[in-house]
């Protein structure tokens, strides 16, 4: 017969899995930052793929644990929603990376580093919020969520500047399409971070 401590210990495992998923998203964003800095060499792409594979494995493990575990630390729907939200972050980053390796040489004069750094910061904030689920404290969580929203707001401002630059006429047709595609993917990845932050914050509001 299992003791209550054993049962609840298994349920508590989800905190660790969600934290590992968020940390994998941070690693994915860090690998992407290295990728754009190196202009898409094979070594940096390999680092990115390793981080992405880790995220997939953690996501699969969360799904298996939801099936096998009777008692969970949080509501099953919340665990599933947060796990899915976190998973979408590196999935979006992967789209950018794959396309960047193919077309990065056509955008040698475009600097993606600052946006990639913002994305990495957003993932780090998500990871801090997920770790905060163990304590379920509203004020610290709100402070992190507000910082995450500020990163998103800055990304929105920069995307408008990008559009203004595109309309200046200094790029050819192909460059316009590529620049628009890449910057919008980076913004979408930051939006994914904000979505994960919303889910995390709502979980704290519900359970505190």
HELIX and SHEET records of a PDB file:
HELIX    1   1 UNK A    4  UNK A   37  1                                  34    
HELIX    2   2 UNK A   42  UNK A   68  1                                  27    
HELIX    3   3 UNK A   76  UNK A  103  1                                  28    
HELIX    4   4 UNK A  104  UNK A  107  5                                   4    
HELIX    5   5 UNK A  113  UNK A  131  1                                  19    
HELIX    6   6 UNK A  132  UNK A  134  5                                   3    
HELIX    7   7 UNK A  138  UNK A  166  1                                  29    
HELIX    8   8 UNK A  173  UNK A  207  1                                  35    
END                                                                             
